[in-house]
Structure formats: structure tokens, C-alpha cells
Amino acid sequence: MHVQPQFLAGDENEATNPPRPTSASEVRVDLNGLRGIAIALVVVFHIWMGRVSGGVDVFLTLSGFFFTASLIRTAQSGGSIDPITRVRRILRRLGPPLIVVLAAVALATLALLPRTRWADVGDQLISAVFFYTNWELAWTAQDYLAADQSVSPVQHLWSVAVQFQFYLLAVAVVFGLAWIVRRSRGGRQVSPPAGLYLVLFAGAALLSFVYAADGTSEMQSWNYYDTGARLWEILIGAAIAAMFAARQVRDRPAHRWRDGQSWVGRWARTLLAVAGLTAIALCGFVRDGVREFPGPWALLPVSATVALILAGPATPVAQLMSTRLGVWLVSVSEDECTSSEVDCTGLPNKLPRKNNTLFKTSSVAVIPVAVSAGISSAHWTFLSAIQAQAAALPR
């Protein structure tokens, strides 16, 4: 399913902004390749190795980075900060495929499962509709890698619920602060300094990290799905987006080493990218994510993702991830692969869709198969909404 980008309410007044960059160096096709690698690791580790690869953690960090950057950019450009419009457009795209998936699960439940399971599955379907699947699974202490009849047929939707909850929080924080500043300035189209967002997101990420670290030792079955424990992974990406926005506002002169223009800078970025990609590839082999994520060891995939974002698109690693193989790994999970584009500050102009679908086997065969077939469509549509929002922002 491919959703064409559409302009948001208020964006039509932003046509006077600078044109969107088009140089090859600004097209982050490498992030598509990164998602493709993460998808491959998720599938391989869940189906054949019975382990968590860290791919979901990569997706969460990228999601925080792209979505928050689009919000900050909207606020800074004087665009519409109506939260209802933003959320409604996301739900409008997510709703139809999600309802189809959940309806298929409901019919399969009635046809295949005993009546004793109907009430439980009904509760899980309701949680999926209202995006609290992760809490429903936490309350029932679901083992993510379990493969017995007690496993929820909508278990794959937990990460979608976590991301949606973050989206609501991010909209409230970014647009809420922008609204306060505009009101205090007599309605002028201004926004808070990006540094304020950086402090808020980084501080919240630290609190969430401490909470997750404590939960790993106390009650990991709850901690794995807990939004509070997962939030730091997304907030790290949000903080990086705020950092780029702050750098853009300061408009500092270019630094040859920092920007990779010198020999030393190019090698530093290359080593950073190599370290990041290696860490993501090996994460599932060296750590047991089910028992340790989102605790301190989740820093491994999260930091690796940040390293690849910061390294930029000009490294040999980025070029490797931009090859047809990397793009193909993404395209096998979506109808059309869309490249990630960022301007020279690192803020996205187009957000790639991504997949957090986690495939696994189950003794209840038909229901997980139906869910796995439908989740890609639902999740791609969900992220396509963010892609449309980012594409509609001023360039």
C-alpha cells in the first residue's frame, strides 16, 4: 500500500520558505538500507533463532528522530500547530487497514478458538483499537517469544501502541510549548528555542532509562512492554532531532573536521558508521533482548542507530546500505520503498515508512499468519502518515 504525501492544514501558507534540497548528499537512502537490515535481523532471529535481534529498538529510535524533527520544524516555520489535525490525519490512514486486520483476527477467533478464549482475545482486540496493546500484554505478563495457545494474536502490535503513545506525547510537548510562546508574543508565528526541546527530551530520556534499568531487575515481563521503560529509546532519537534543529538555528560556520570535509573527518565518520552497523548486526548474538531490553544493554542498538544517523550519508557504510540489496530488504515488506531525505542540518524532509512487524511461529496457526500478513499494511500506513507530514513541511 502506498500513500501519496499530502499537505497538512496550514502548510499552504509556507510556500515562501527556502526550496527543498535536492543534492545527492542530502538523500538518506542509507537509512532505508538500515531499516532493511533491521527487518532482516528481526525476521531471522524470531523465526529461526528464537531471540530478539534489537531491530525494534532501531525502529523506535528512528521513529523518535523523524517524527520529532517534523514537529519541531513545523513549529519553527510558523506552520499549523493544531494537534487534532495532526492526530486525525494519522488515524485516518491507520484506521482502515487496522480495522481489516482486527476483523480478520476476530473472525478467525470465532472459527478456530474455543469459547474459553473469546473473552481474552476480545480484550486484546479492544486494546489494539485504542493503542494500549503493550499495557494489555504487560498486565497479562506475556512472554514475547512464547509459542503456545495463550499467546495474544495481536501481540505484534505492542510496538505500534508504544509509538502512538509517544506521538501523542511529542505533539503535546512540541505544539503545546509553541502555542504558549505564540500566545505570549501576541499571536506571532514563533516557537521555543530548539535547545529547550533538547533539554526536555534528553532529561526525560535519562529518567526513562533509569526506570527501565530498575525494571529489568525487578519485573522484566512487565518492563519489556512498559511505555515508560521503552520511552528512552524513542526520546534519544527525539533529542538528536532537537540537537540538529538547535544547530540550524545557531547557523554556525562549517567546521571541516565536524562536517567530514577533511581527511580526518571522513575517517572519523566512517569509523563511527562501521562501529554502528557492526553493533546492530551482532546485537542479537551477544545479548538476549527478551531478558535485557529495554534495560541498559539496549544502549547497544540505540547507540548504534544514533552513530549511523550522525555519520551521515557520505560514508562507505552508508553507500553499502544504499545498494539495491539494502533497499530490496525494505521493499519486500512494503509495496514501494521511499528514500529518507534530510537537509544539511539532518532534519528530515521525507520520512521513510518502516516496519516493526515481528514474525514468529505459534501453535494457533491461522491467527498469527493473518496478523503477520496484515500488520505490515497497517504499520506502513501509520508511518506513511508521518512521511506525508514531513514531506509537506517547508524546505
C-alpha positions as CSV (number, residue, x, y, z in Angstrom):
1,M,0.0,0.0,0.0
2,H,1.4,3.3,-1.0
3,V,0.1,6.6,0.4
4,Q,0.9,9.7,-1.6
5,P,2.2,12.6,0.6
6,Q,-0.5,15.2,1.3
7,F,-0.2,18.8,2.6
8,L,-1.3,19.5,6.1
9,A,-3.7,22.3,7.1
10,G,-1.7,25.5,7.2
11,D,1.1,24.3,5.1
12,E,-0.2,26.1,2.0
13,N,0.9,29.4,3.6
14,E,4.5,28.2,3.8
15,A,5.3,28.3,0.1
16,T,7.7,31.2,0.6
17,N,10.2,29.1,2.6
18,P,13.5,28.0,1.0
19,P,13.3,25.3,-1.6
20,R,13.9,21.7,-0.6
21,P,17.4,20.4,-1.0
22,T,18.0,18.1,-3.8
23,S,21.7,17.2,-3.8
24,A,22.5,13.5,-3.6
25,S,24.3,14.0,-0.3
26,E,21.0,15.1,1.3
27,V,19.1,11.9,0.3
28,R,19.3,9.4,3.2
29,V,18.8,6.3,1.2
30,D,21.2,4.7,3.7
31,L,18.5,4.8,6.4
32,N,16.3,2.7,4.1
33,G,19.1,0.2,4.0
34,L,19.4,0.4,7.7
35,R,15.8,-0.4,8.1
36,G,16.1,-3.3,5.6
37,I,19.0,-4.8,7.7
38,A,17.0,-4.4,10.9
39,I,13.9,-6.1,9.3
40,A,16.1,-9.0,8.1
41,L,17.5,-9.4,11.6
42,V,14.1,-9.3,13.2
43,V,12.7,-12.0,10.9
44,V,15.8,-14.3,11.1
45,F,16.2,-14.1,14.8
46,H,12.5,-14.5,15.6
47,I,11.8,-17.4,13.3
48,W,15.0,-19.4,13.3
49,M,16.8,-18.4,16.5
50,G,14.1,-17.7,19.0
51,R,15.8,-14.4,20.1
52,V,15.3,-10.7,19.9
53,S,17.7,-9.0,17.5
54,G,17.5,-5.4,18.6
55,G,15.8,-4.4,15.3
56,V,12.7,-3.0,17.1
57,D,15.0,-0.8,19.2
58,V,16.5,0.6,15.9
59,F,13.0,1.3,14.6
60,L,12.0,3.1,17.8
61,T,15.0,5.4,17.8
62,L,14.5,6.3,14.1
63,S,10.8,6.9,14.7
64,G,11.6,9.4,17.5
65,F,14.1,11.2,15.4
66,F,12.0,11.6,12.3
67,F,8.6,12.4,14.0
68,T,10.0,14.9,16.5
69,A,12.0,16.6,13.8
70,S,8.9,17.1,11.7
71,L,7.1,18.6,14.7
72,I,9.9,21.0,15.6
73,R,10.2,22.1,12.0
74,T,6.5,22.8,11.8
75,A,6.7,24.9,15.0
76,Q,9.8,26.8,13.9
77,S,8.4,27.6,10.4
78,G,5.2,29.1,11.8
79,G,3.0,26.3,10.5
80,S,-0.2,24.9,11.9
81,I,0.2,23.5,15.4
82,D,-3.3,22.1,15.7
83,P,-2.8,18.8,17.4
84,I,-6.2,17.5,16.4
85,T,-5.4,17.9,12.7
86,R,-2.1,16.1,13.1
87,V,-3.5,13.1,15.1
88,R,-6.6,12.9,12.9
89,R,-4.6,12.5,9.7
90,I,-2.5,9.7,11.3
91,L,-5.6,7.9,12.4
92,R,-7.3,8.4,9.0
93,R,-4.5,6.5,7.4
94,L,-4.0,3.9,10.0
95,G,-7.7,3.1,10.8
96,P,-8.9,1.2,7.7
97,P,-6.0,-1.4,7.5
98,L,-6.0,-1.8,11.2
99,I,-9.7,-2.5,11.3
100,V,-9.3,-5.0,8.5
101,V,-6.6,-6.8,10.4
102,L,-8.5,-6.9,13.7
103,A,-11.7,-8.0,11.9
104,A,-9.8,-10.9,10.4
105,V,-8.4,-11.9,13.8
106,A,-11.9,-11.7,15.3
107,L,-13.4,-14.0,12.6
108,A,-10.5,-16.4,13.0
109,T,-11.0,-16.4,16.8
110,L,-14.7,-17.3,16.4
111,A,-13.9,-20.0,13.9
112,L,-10.8,-21.6,15.4
113,L,-10.6,-21.0,19.1
114,P,-12.7,-22.4,21.9
115,R,-15.2,-20.1,23.7
116,T,-13.0,-20.0,26.7
117,R,-10.5,-17.9,24.7
118,W,-13.0,-15.4,23.2
119,A,-13.2,-13.0,26.2
120,D,-9.4,-12.7,26.4
121,V,-9.0,-12.2,22.7
122,G,-11.8,-9.6,22.8
123,D,-9.9,-7.6,25.4
124,Q,-6.8,-7.8,23.3
125,L,-8.7,-6.6,20.2
126,I,-10.1,-3.6,22.1
127,S,-6.6,-2.8,23.3
128,A,-5.4,-2.8,19.7
129,V,-8.1,-0.4,18.6
130,F,-7.2,2.1,21.3
131,F,-3.4,1.6,21.1
132,Y,-2.7,0.2,24.5
133,T,-1.8,-3.3,23.4
134,N,1.5,-3.1,25.2
135,W,-0.2,-2.5,28.5
136,E,-2.7,-5.3,27.9
137,L,0.3,-7.6,27.3
138,A,2.1,-6.3,30.3
139,W,-0.9,-6.9,32.5
140,T,-1.1,-10.5,31.4
141,A,2.7,-10.9,31.5
142,Q,3.0,-12.2,28.0
143,D,6.3,-13.8,27.1
144,Y,7.2,-12.2,23.7
145,L,8.9,-15.3,22.4
146,A,6.3,-17.8,23.7
147,A,4.7,-20.0,21.1
148,D,1.7,-21.6,22.9
149,Q,-2.0,-21.1,22.7
150,S,-2.0,-18.4,25.4
151,V,-0.1,-16.0,23.2
152,S,-2.1,-13.0,22.0
153,P,-2.9,-13.0,18.3
154,V,-2.3,-9.2,18.3
155,Q,1.0,-9.4,20.1
156,H,2.8,-7.9,17.2
157,L,1.0,-4.6,17.7
158,W,2.7,-3.7,21.0
159,S,5.4,-1.6,19.4
160,V,2.8,0.3,17.3
161,A,1.0,1.2,20.6
162,V,4.2,2.4,22.2
163,Q,5.0,4.6,19.2
164,F,1.5,6.0,19.0
165,Q,1.6,6.9,22.7
166,F,4.9,8.7,22.1
167,Y,3.4,10.6,19.1
168,L,0.7,11.9,21.3
169,L,3.2,13.0,24.0
170,A,5.5,14.6,21.4
171,V,2.7,16.5,19.8
172,A,1.5,17.8,23.2
173,V,5.0,18.9,24.2
174,V,6.2,20.5,20.9
175,F,3.0,22.0,19.8
176,G,1.9,22.9,23.4
177,L,5.1,24.9,24.1
178,A,4.9,26.5,20.7
179,W,1.3,27.5,21.4
180,I,2.3,29.0,24.8
181,V,5.1,31.0,23.2
182,R,2.9,32.3,20.4
183,R,0.2,33.4,22.8
184,S,2.8,35.2,24.9
185,R,4.1,37.0,21.8
186,G,0.7,38.3,20.8
187,G,0.0,35.6,18.2
188,R,3.3,36.0,16.3
189,Q,4.4,32.8,14.5
190,V,7.3,32.0,16.7
191,S,8.4,28.9,18.6
192,P,10.5,28.0,21.7
193,P,14.2,27.6,21.1
194,A,15.2,24.1,19.9
195,G,17.6,23.9,22.8
196,L,14.6,23.8,25.2
197,Y,13.3,20.7,23.4
198,L,16.7,19.1,23.6
199,V,16.9,19.6,27.3
200,L,13.4,18.3,27.8
201,F,13.8,15.2,25.7
202,A,17.3,14.4,27.0
203,G,16.1,14.8,30.6
204,A,13.0,12.6,30.0
205,A,15.2,10.0,28.3
206,L,17.5,9.8,31.3
207,L,14.6,9.3,33.7
208,S,13.1,6.7,31.5
209,F,16.4,4.9,31.2
210,V,16.8,4.7,35.0
211,Y,13.3,3.4,35.2
212,A,13.9,0.8,32.6
213,A,17.2,-0.3,34.2
214,D,15.4,-0.8,37.5
215,G,12.5,-2.7,35.9
216,T,14.9,-5.1,34.2
217,S,15.9,-6.5,37.6
218,E,12.5,-6.2,39.2
219,M,9.9,-7.4,36.7
220,Q,11.2,-7.9,33.2
221,S,7.9,-9.4,31.8
222,W,6.2,-6.1,32.5
223,N,9.3,-3.9,31.7
224,Y,9.5,-5.3,28.2
225,Y,6.2,-3.7,27.2
226,D,6.1,-0.7,29.6
227,T,5.9,2.6,27.7
228,G,7.8,4.3,30.4
229,A,10.6,1.9,30.1
230,R,10.6,2.0,26.3
231,L,10.3,5.7,26.0
232,W,14.0,6.5,26.4
233,E,14.8,4.6,23.2
234,I,12.4,6.9,21.2
235,L,13.4,10.0,23.2
236,I,17.1,9.5,22.2
237,G,16.1,10.0,18.6
238,A,13.9,12.9,19.6
239,A,16.8,14.6,21.4
240,I,19.1,14.1,18.3
241,A,16.4,15.8,16.2
242,A,16.3,18.7,18.6
243,M,20.1,18.9,18.6
244,F,20.1,19.3,14.8
245,A,17.4,21.9,15.0
246,A,19.4,23.9,17.6
247,R,22.4,23.7,15.4
248,Q,20.5,25.0,12.4
249,V,19.2,28.0,14.4
250,R,22.6,28.9,15.6
251,D,23.8,28.8,12.0
252,R,27.4,28.2,13.0
253,P,30.1,28.3,10.3
254,A,31.1,25.0,8.9
255,H,33.9,23.1,10.6
256,R,35.9,20.9,8.3
257,W,36.5,18.1,10.8
258,R,33.0,18.1,12.2
259,D,31.3,18.1,8.8
260,G,33.6,15.4,7.4
261,Q,35.2,17.7,4.8
262,S,38.7,16.9,5.9
263,W,40.6,13.6,5.7
264,V,40.4,13.1,9.4
265,G,36.7,14.0,9.4
266,R,35.9,11.5,6.7
267,W,37.7,8.7,8.5
268,A,36.1,9.6,11.8
269,R,32.6,9.4,10.3
270,T,33.5,6.1,8.5
271,L,34.7,4.5,11.7
272,L,31.6,5.7,13.5
273,A,29.4,4.1,10.8
274,V,31.3,0.9,10.8
275,A,31.0,0.6,14.6
276,G,27.3,1.3,14.4
277,L,26.5,-1.2,11.7
278,T,28.6,-3.9,13.4
279,A,26.9,-3.4,16.7
280,I,23.4,-3.7,15.1
281,A,24.4,-6.8,13.2
282,L,25.9,-8.5,16.3
283,C,23.4,-7.3,18.9
284,G,21.1,-10.4,18.7
285,F,24.1,-12.8,19.0
286,V,25.7,-11.2,22.1
287,R,22.6,-10.1,24.1
288,D,19.3,-11.7,25.0
289,G,16.8,-8.9,24.3
290,V,13.8,-10.5,25.9
291,R,15.5,-10.7,29.2
292,E,17.6,-7.5,29.0
293,F,15.8,-4.9,26.8
294,P,14.9,-2.1,27.3
295,G,17.4,-2.0,30.1
296,P,21.0,-0.7,29.9
297,W,22.0,-3.3,27.3
298,A,19.5,-1.7,24.9
299,L,22.1,1.1,24.6
300,L,23.8,-1.2,22.1
301,P,21.3,-1.0,19.3
302,V,20.1,2.5,20.2
303,S,23.7,4.0,20.3
304,A,24.5,2.2,17.1
305,T,21.5,3.8,15.4
306,V,22.5,7.2,16.6
307,A,26.0,6.6,15.3
308,L,24.7,5.8,11.8
309,I,22.5,8.9,11.8
310,L,25.3,11.1,12.9
311,A,27.8,9.6,10.5
312,G,25.8,10.8,7.5
313,P,25.1,9.6,4.0
314,A,28.6,10.1,2.6
315,T,30.5,7.2,4.3
316,P,31.3,3.8,2.6
317,V,29.0,2.2,5.1
318,A,26.1,4.4,4.0
319,Q,26.8,3.7,0.4
320,L,26.8,0.0,1.2
321,M,23.4,0.3,2.9
322,S,22.2,2.3,-0.1
323,T,22.7,-0.5,-2.5
324,R,19.9,-2.4,-4.2
325,L,20.2,-5.2,-1.7
326,G,19.6,-2.9,1.3
327,V,16.6,-1.2,-0.5
328,W,15.3,-4.6,-1.6
329,L,15.2,-5.8,2.0
330,V,12.8,-3.0,2.8
331,S,10.8,-3.4,-0.4
332,V,10.0,-7.0,0.4
333,S,8.0,-5.7,3.3
334,E,6.2,-2.8,1.6
335,D,4.7,-2.0,-1.8
336,E,7.1,0.8,-2.6
337,C,10.3,1.9,-0.9
338,T,10.6,5.6,-0.3
339,S,14.0,7.1,0.5
340,S,14.7,9.2,3.5
341,E,15.6,12.8,2.7
342,V,17.2,15.3,5.1
343,D,18.6,18.7,4.7
344,C,22.1,19.8,5.6
345,T,21.2,20.0,9.3
346,G,19.9,16.4,9.5
347,L,16.2,17.3,9.7
348,P,14.0,15.1,7.6
349,N,12.1,16.3,4.6
350,K,10.6,12.9,3.9
351,L,10.1,10.2,6.5
352,P,10.5,6.6,5.4
353,R,7.9,4.1,6.4
354,K,9.2,1.4,8.5
355,N,8.2,-1.9,9.8
356,N,8.1,-3.1,13.4
357,T,6.3,-6.4,12.5
358,L,7.8,-9.2,14.5
359,F,7.3,-12.6,12.9
360,K,7.1,-15.8,14.9
361,T,5.5,-19.2,15.0
362,S,2.6,-20.3,17.1
363,S,0.5,-23.4,17.7
364,V,-2.5,-21.3,16.9
365,A,-1.5,-21.2,13.3
366,V,-4.1,-19.3,11.3
367,I,-4.4,-16.2,13.6
368,P,-0.7,-15.3,13.7
369,V,-0.5,-15.8,10.0
370,A,-3.4,-13.4,9.4
371,V,-2.0,-10.8,11.7
372,S,1.5,-11.0,10.2
373,A,0.0,-10.5,6.7
374,G,-1.9,-7.5,7.8
375,I,0.4,-5.8,10.3
376,S,2.8,-4.6,7.5
377,S,0.0,-2.8,5.8
378,A,-1.3,-1.2,9.0
379,H,2.2,-0.2,10.2
380,W,3.3,1.1,6.8
381,T,0.2,3.2,6.6
382,F,0.8,4.5,10.1
383,L,4.3,5.7,9.3
384,S,3.2,6.9,5.8
385,A,1.2,9.5,7.7
386,I,4.4,10.8,9.3
387,Q,6.1,10.6,5.9
388,A,3.3,12.7,4.4
389,Q,3.6,15.3,7.2
390,A,7.4,15.5,6.8
391,A,7.1,15.8,3.0
392,A,4.6,18.7,3.4
393,L,6.9,20.7,5.7
394,P,8.7,23.8,4.3
395,R,12.0,23.0,2.8
